[in-house]
């Protein structure tokens, strides 16, 4: 016996006399069956009020929602903020440009683009001397009418070129010697003071 289908037919008044007799026999098998039937009867009665949901009209509901949205939009005037709109449109472009610049800097750095593309020059005039502090903390005092060019970035090598006269206080770095190119030859030191 398929009890669920039998109960559905009985509650809908579609059961035959034979099915009603089967239900009576089942009820008489025990008090638990009788209590279960009463519980199912209460649930069935409570669910009768839910039948209206099947008659729900989707089109009418959408029309009602749409008309509520339109009437709400008509109540509040929409103010256009052109500045916000322009800024909002330019933000992706600015972000893209920033990304391109960052990628370019990263590629330049990765490929060794940190080296100086042009030498940095220092010059002392005829009237006074000039102090120079290099990136490795070496100090140079250029004499009058002297020029100094920094030819490297001081990461792999420390290379400068001197025209004239200077006093050097070279920071000590045994692994990375300091080289000075002059008209009379090259001088390489690891850290010392000299003219």
N, C-alpha and C positions, 0 to 999 in steps of 0.2 A: 504494500500500500504506500503510495506517494502522498505522505501527510500534507506537505506544503501545498501541492496542487488541489488536494481534496478540500483543505481549509479555505483556499482562495475561492473555489467554486461555491462552497457553502456560504461564505460571507457575502458573495455577490448574488446569492439566490439563484445559482445556476446548477446546483447539485441535483442528481437524480435521487429517487427514493432508496435505491440500493446503496448509494454513497452516503446518504444520511444514516442508514442502518449501520454501515461500517464505522461511522463516527461514534454512534451510540455504543457499539461494542468496545471501541477504543477507550471511551470515557469510563466504562465500567471496569476496565482492567486495573485501575488504581486511582487513588486520590491525587497522585502526582500528575497524571494525565488530565484530570479535571481542572487542577490549578493551572496547568500549562495552557489549556484551552481558554480559561478565563483571562489569563494574561494576554494571549494572542487576540482575543476579542477586544480588549481594551486598546491594544495597539492599532488594531484595524479601525476602530471607531475614531481614534485620534488622527489617523492618516487620511480619513475621508475629507478633512478640511484642506488637504494638500492637493486635491485634484485640480484646483483652479490654475496651478502653475503650468499645466499643459496647454491651457488656452491663452498663453502669453503671446502678444502680437509684437514681434520684433520691429517691424517697420514703424508702427505707431510709437514705440519707445524711442527709436532713433530720431524720429521727427520731433518728439517732445524734447529730447536732449539737445538737438541741433537748434531748435527755436529758443531754448533757454540760453545757449551759448551766444547766439546772435543778439538776443535782447540785452544780455550782459555787456557785450561789446559796444552796443549802441549807447548804453548808459554812461560808460567811461570813455572820454575822448582819448584817443591814442596820440601821444606826443612823440614825434620823431626826434631823436637825438642824432643829428648827422655826424657830430664829432665822434660819438661812441661808435657809430656805424663804420666810419672811416678807419678809426683805430682798430676796430675789431677785424676789419678786412685786411689791414696791413700787418697785423700780428703774425700770421703764418709766413708772410714774406720776410719779415724781420727775423723770425726764428730760423728760416732757411738760410738767410745770409749769415747769421751768427754761426750756424752749423758749418757752413762752407769755410768760413774764416778759421774756425777751430780745427777743422780737418786739414786745412792748408798749413796751419802752424804745426800741427802734429806731424804731417808728412815732411815738412821742412826740417823739423827737429830730428825726426827719425833718420832722414837721409843725410844728416850732418850739416844741415843748413844753419847751425848755430855759429859757424865760423864767421869772422868778420868779412863782409863783402868788400868794404873799403877800409883802408887803414885809418885809424884815428890819429890825428896829428896834434901836437902841442908845440908852440913856438914862443920863445922869449924874445922881447924886443931889445933894442939897443940900450934902453935906459934901465931895465930891471931884470932880475932873474925870475924864473917861474917854477913853483912847486908842482909836482905831478904825483898823484897816488894811483897806482895801477890796481887792477882787480885782484891780484894775489897779495895785496898789501905792501908791495915793494914801493919805495919812495925814491923819486928822482928830483934833483934840483938842477934845472936847466940853466946854464950860464947865459949871459947876454948873447944875442944873435945866434942862438942854437935852436935846432928843431929836433923833435922826437916823433917817430911814427910807430904806433903799436901795430904789428903785422899779424898777430894771431889772437885767438880768443882766450888763451892761457889755460885751456883745458887739456890739450894734448902736448902743447909746447908753449914756451914763453919766449917770444921773438919780438925784438924791437930794432929800429934803425935810428942811428944818431948821426946828425950833421952838426958839428960844433963840439962843445964841451959840456959835461954833466957830472954830477956827483950822484952815485948810486948807493942805496941801502936795499940790497936784494934779499927778499924773504927766502929762507932756506927750504929747498925742496930737492932732495937727492934724486928722486925718480923723474923729475921734470926740470932739467937745467934751464937757466936763463941765458939767452943768447942776444948779443948786441952786434948788429951789422954796422960797420963804419967804413969810411973811405980807405982806411989803412988795414982793414981786415976784420975778422969776427972774434968776439970775446965771449967765451962760455964759462959761466960760473954756476954753482949750486946754491950759494948764499953767502954774501960777504958785503963789505963796504969798500968802495974805491972811486977814483975819479978817472 
